[in-house]
Amino acid sequence: MVAEVTADSPAAKAGILPGDRFVSVDGSKVETFGDVQRLVSGRAGDTITFVMLRNGKEVTVTASPRLMEQEDALGNKVKVAVIGVVNNKELGQPRLITYTPVGAVAAAVE
């Protein structure tokens, strides 16, 4: 889930809002926020189609990631493509899982 959208970012210009959930990025299904990062990070300047879940309805937007310098886990400065959204890490990167009635029973038993 998007917790925050950076002002004047590609995401803000595309109309992505706090509370939106990523469904897909250029047709690739998204299950975690890490999927979004992986699918966007090497695509600065490309026009990418995002399907978002907003208030129970799917909304399609496009955005072009821009390069931003970040520090990796080892302290190295690297440039990655970003759209300017932040997830709520305190929620543990939740994902929406839906089940059929029979599937729900099977999942509950696991």
BARONU-848619 format. One record per residue (C-alpha): x, y, z. Coordinates in steps of 0.5 Angstrom, whole numbers, plus 500, padded with zeros to 3 digits. Example, Ala and Ser with C-alpha at 12.3 -4.5 7.8 and 13.67 -1.06 7.14 Angstrom:
BEGIN
525491516527498514
***
This chain:
BEGIN
500500500502507498503511505506517502507520495513525494511532492512534485514526484513522477508518482504525484504527477501521475495521480498516485495517492496515499492509500493506493495499493499497487496491483501491477507494473507494466502488466507484472503482478505486484505482491510486495512493495519490493516488487515495485522497486525491482520493476522500476529501479532500472527504468529511468525515463521509461513510461511505465503503466501502473494499475492501482487499487483505490477505494476498491476500484482499479485505476490505471496511471502512467509515470516516468521514473527519475534517477535518484542517488541513494545509499545501498546497504554497504554505504555505496552511493548508487543511482536508481530510478524512483517514482516518489512513493514511500510504503509504511515499513511499520506494517511489514509490507502487507499484501492483499490475498484473496481466496475462494470460499474453498481456498479460505478453508484450505489456507486456514488449515495450513
***
